[in-house]
Amino acid sequence: MRAELTKFKVKEGKSEIVDEWIKYMQENMDDVLMNLEGEKMYVETIFREVFMDVEYLYWYSIQADDGEKISDADIDEKHLEYMDACIDKTFRPADMQAEVIMLPDHIRQLIR
């Protein structure tokens, strides 16, 4: 099992498109969750921050080590469209190092 946290910078002036993207995920949650299950992605959370007038999105996930890419092409295609429209590719995504994963054994057993 692996835990990941990655920081992405939002392109300037694209906050409204990020709003639309988040709304899209919320309105299509059944399909999003089905996609996560196919990838053995147990938890995926998106955090949003504005720091010194710059907007960032943080992706946090817990996924099986052997997670496969079995997904819904429509959801993935829409997700990639939003990423392309919103994420600043001149900013190298910052992957945080997971030092400690605090997950009780009974929860680990449930998600396996």
CYANA upper distance limits for C-alpha pairs under 8 A (distance plus 0.5 A):
  1 MET  CA     62 ILE  CA      7.44
  1 MET  CA     63 GLN  CA      6.21
  1 MET  CA     64 ALA  CA      4.93
  1 MET  CA     65 ASP  CA      5.29
  2 ARG  CA     62 ILE  CA      6.14
  2 ARG  CA     63 GLN  CA      5.97
  2 ARG  CA     64 ALA  CA      6.80
  2 ARG  CA     65 ASP  CA      6.57
  3 ALA  CA     60 TYR  CA      7.83
  3 ALA  CA     61 SER  CA      6.05
  3 ALA  CA     62 ILE  CA      4.91
  3 ALA  CA     63 GLN  CA      7.03
  3 ALA  CA     98 ALA  CA      7.04
  3 ALA  CA    101 ILE  CA      7.79
  4 GLU  CA     59 TRP  CA      8.13
  4 GLU  CA     60 TYR  CA      6.04
  4 GLU  CA     61 SER  CA      5.75
  4 GLU  CA     62 ILE  CA      7.04
  4 GLU  CA     95 ASP  CA      7.91
  4 GLU  CA     96 MET  CA      7.56
  4 GLU  CA     97 GLN  CA      8.06
  4 GLU  CA     98 ALA  CA      7.24
  5 LEU  CA     58 TYR  CA      7.14
  5 LEU  CA     59 TRP  CA      5.93
  5 LEU  CA     60 TYR  CA      4.88
  5 LEU  CA     61 SER  CA      7.11
  5 LEU  CA     95 ASP  CA      6.43
  5 LEU  CA     96 MET  CA      5.90
  5 LEU  CA     97 GLN  CA      8.15
  5 LEU  CA     98 ALA  CA      8.30
  6 THR  CA     58 TYR  CA      5.95
  6 THR  CA     59 TRP  CA      5.72
  6 THR  CA     60 TYR  CA      7.20
  6 THR  CA     93 PRO  CA      6.90
  6 THR  CA     94 ALA  CA      5.92
  6 THR  CA     95 ASP  CA      4.89
  6 THR  CA     96 MET  CA      6.51
  7 LYS  CA     56 TYR  CA      7.18
  7 LYS  CA     57 LEU  CA      6.36
  7 LYS  CA     58 TYR  CA      4.95
  7 LYS  CA     59 TRP  CA      7.12
  7 LYS  CA     93 PRO  CA      5.99
  7 LYS  CA     94 ALA  CA      5.45
  7 LYS  CA     95 ASP  CA      6.98
  7 LYS  CA     96 MET  CA      8.39
  8 PHE  CA     56 TYR  CA      6.02
  8 PHE  CA     57 LEU  CA      5.68
  8 PHE  CA     58 TYR  CA      6.66
  8 PHE  CA     87 ILE  CA      7.08
  8 PHE  CA     88 ASP  CA      7.92
  8 PHE  CA     91 PHE  CA      7.86
  8 PHE  CA     92 ARG  CA      8.11
  8 PHE  CA     93 PRO  CA      5.56
  8 PHE  CA     94 ALA  CA      7.37
  9 LYS  CA     54 VAL  CA      8.15
  9 LYS  CA     55 GLU  CA      6.67
  9 LYS  CA     56 TYR  CA      4.96
  9 LYS  CA     57 LEU  CA      6.88
  9 LYS  CA     87 ILE  CA      6.39
  9 LYS  CA     88 ASP  CA      5.99
  9 LYS  CA     91 PHE  CA      6.80
  9 LYS  CA     93 PRO  CA      7.96
 10 VAL  CA     14 LYS  CA      7.28
 10 VAL  CA     15 SER  CA      8.02
 10 VAL  CA     54 VAL  CA      8.10
 10 VAL  CA     55 GLU  CA      5.92
 10 VAL  CA     56 TYR  CA      5.91
 10 VAL  CA     57 LEU  CA      7.43
 10 VAL  CA     86 CYS  CA      5.97
 10 VAL  CA     87 ILE  CA      5.18
 10 VAL  CA     88 ASP  CA      5.90
 11 LYS  CA     55 GLU  CA      8.37
 11 LYS  CA     86 CYS  CA      5.94
 11 LYS  CA     87 ILE  CA      6.06
 11 LYS  CA     88 ASP  CA      5.23
 12 GLU  CA     54 VAL  CA      8.05
 12 GLU  CA     55 GLU  CA      8.32
 14 LYS  CA     18 VAL  CA      6.91
 14 LYS  CA     85 ALA  CA      8.18
 14 LYS  CA     86 CYS  CA      6.23
 15 SER  CA     19 ASP  CA      6.74
 15 SER  CA     55 GLU  CA      8.29
 15 SER  CA     86 CYS  CA      8.34
 16 GLU  CA     20 GLU  CA      6.79
 17 ILE  CA     21 TRP  CA      6.59
 17 ILE  CA     82 TYR  CA      8.01
 17 ILE  CA     85 ALA  CA      8.15
 17 ILE  CA     86 CYS  CA      7.29
 18 VAL  CA     22 ILE  CA      6.64
 18 VAL  CA     82 TYR  CA      8.12
 18 VAL  CA     86 CYS  CA      7.06
 19 ASP  CA     23 LYS  CA      6.65
 20 GLU  CA     24 TYR  CA      6.54
 21 TRP  CA     25 MET  CA      6.86
 21 TRP  CA     79 HIS  CA      8.30
 21 TRP  CA     82 TYR  CA      6.79
 22 ILE  CA     26 GLN  CA      6.72
 23 LYS  CA     27 GLU  CA      6.52
 24 TYR  CA     28 ASN  CA      6.60
 25 MET  CA     29 MET  CA      6.19
 25 MET  CA     32 VAL  CA      7.29
 28 ASN  CA     32 VAL  CA      6.73
 29 MET  CA     33 LEU  CA      6.42
 30 ASP  CA     34 MET  CA      6.73
 31 ASP  CA     35 ASN  CA      6.69
 31 ASP  CA     72 ASP  CA      8.14
 31 ASP  CA     75 ILE  CA      7.75
 32 VAL  CA     36 LEU  CA      6.85
 32 VAL  CA     75 ILE  CA      7.49
 33 LEU  CA     37 GLU  CA      6.73
 34 MET  CA     38 GLY  CA      6.93
 34 MET  CA     71 SER  CA      8.39
 35 ASN  CA     39 GLU  CA      6.99
 35 ASN  CA     70 ILE  CA      7.66
 35 ASN  CA     71 SER  CA      5.42
 35 ASN  CA     72 ASP  CA      6.51
 35 ASN  CA     75 ILE  CA      8.46
 36 LEU  CA     40 LYS  CA      6.65
 36 LEU  CA     41 MET  CA      5.39
 36 LEU  CA     42 TYR  CA      7.52
 36 LEU  CA     71 SER  CA      8.23
 37 GLU  CA     41 MET  CA      6.40
 37 GLU  CA     42 TYR  CA      7.60
 38 GLY  CA     68 GLU  CA      7.52
 38 GLY  CA     69 LYS  CA      7.33
 38 GLY  CA     70 ILE  CA      5.36
 38 GLY  CA     71 SER  CA      6.41
 39 GLU  CA     63 GLN  CA      8.36
 39 GLU  CA     67 GLY  CA      5.62
 39 GLU  CA     68 GLU  CA      5.40
 39 GLU  CA     69 LYS  CA      5.70
 39 GLU  CA     70 ILE  CA      6.21
 39 GLU  CA     71 SER  CA      7.50
 40 LYS  CA     63 GLN  CA      6.31
 40 LYS  CA     64 ALA  CA      6.07
 40 LYS  CA     66 ASP  CA      8.26
 40 LYS  CA     67 GLY  CA      5.38
 40 LYS  CA     68 GLU  CA      7.29
 41 MET  CA     61 SER  CA      7.62
 41 MET  CA     62 ILE  CA      6.62
 41 MET  CA     63 GLN  CA      4.77
 41 MET  CA     64 ALA  CA      7.00
 41 MET  CA     67 GLY  CA      7.45
 42 TYR  CA     61 SER  CA      7.89
 42 TYR  CA     62 ILE  CA      6.03
 42 TYR  CA     63 GLN  CA      5.96
 42 TYR  CA     64 ALA  CA      8.01
 42 TYR  CA    111 ILE  CA      7.23
 43 VAL  CA     60 TYR  CA      8.22
 43 VAL  CA     61 SER  CA      5.66
 43 VAL  CA     62 ILE  CA      5.55
 43 VAL  CA     63 GLN  CA      7.50
 44 GLU  CA     59 TRP  CA      7.52
 44 GLU  CA     60 TYR  CA      6.09
 44 GLU  CA     61 SER  CA      4.77
 44 GLU  CA     62 ILE  CA      7.16
 45 THR  CA     59 TRP  CA      6.36
 45 THR  CA     60 TYR  CA      5.63
 45 THR  CA     61 SER  CA      6.86
 46 ILE  CA     57 LEU  CA      7.13
 46 ILE  CA     58 TYR  CA      6.05
 46 ILE  CA     59 TRP  CA      5.25
 46 ILE  CA     60 TYR  CA      6.86
 47 PHE  CA     57 LEU  CA      6.13
 47 PHE  CA     58 TYR  CA      5.43
 47 PHE  CA     59 TRP  CA      7.04
 47 PHE  CA     60 TYR  CA      8.42
 48 ARG  CA     55 GLU  CA      7.84
 48 ARG  CA     56 TYR  CA      6.35
 48 ARG  CA     57 LEU  CA      5.15
 48 ARG  CA     58 TYR  CA      6.83
 49 GLU  CA     55 GLU  CA      6.16
 49 GLU  CA     56 TYR  CA      5.68
 49 GLU  CA     57 LEU  CA      6.89
 50 VAL  CA     54 VAL  CA      5.81
 50 VAL  CA     55 GLU  CA      4.74
 50 VAL  CA     56 TYR  CA      6.70
 51 PHE  CA     55 GLU  CA      6.89
 51 PHE  CA     56 TYR  CA      8.30
 63 GLN  CA     67 GLY  CA      6.98
 64 ALA  CA    112 ARG  CA      8.30
 71 SER  CA     76 ASP  CA      7.77
 72 ASP  CA     76 ASP  CA      6.75
 73 ALA  CA     77 GLU  CA      6.35
 74 ASP  CA     78 LYS  CA      6.70
 75 ILE  CA     79 HIS  CA      6.55
 76 ASP  CA     80 LEU  CA      6.62
 77 GLU  CA     81 GLU  CA      6.73
 78 LYS  CA     82 TYR  CA      6.82
 79 HIS  CA     83 MET  CA      6.69
 80 LEU  CA     84 ASP  CA      6.54
 81 GLU  CA     85 ALA  CA      6.71
 82 TYR  CA     86 CYS  CA      6.47
 83 MET  CA     87 ILE  CA      5.81
103 LEU  CA    107 ILE  CA      7.07
103 LEU  CA    108 ARG  CA      7.09
104 PRO  CA    108 ARG  CA      6.92
105 ASP  CA    109 GLN  CA      6.64
106 HIS  CA    110 LEU  CA      6.83
107 ILE  CA    111 ILE  CA      6.85
108 ARG  CA    112 ARG  CA      6.77
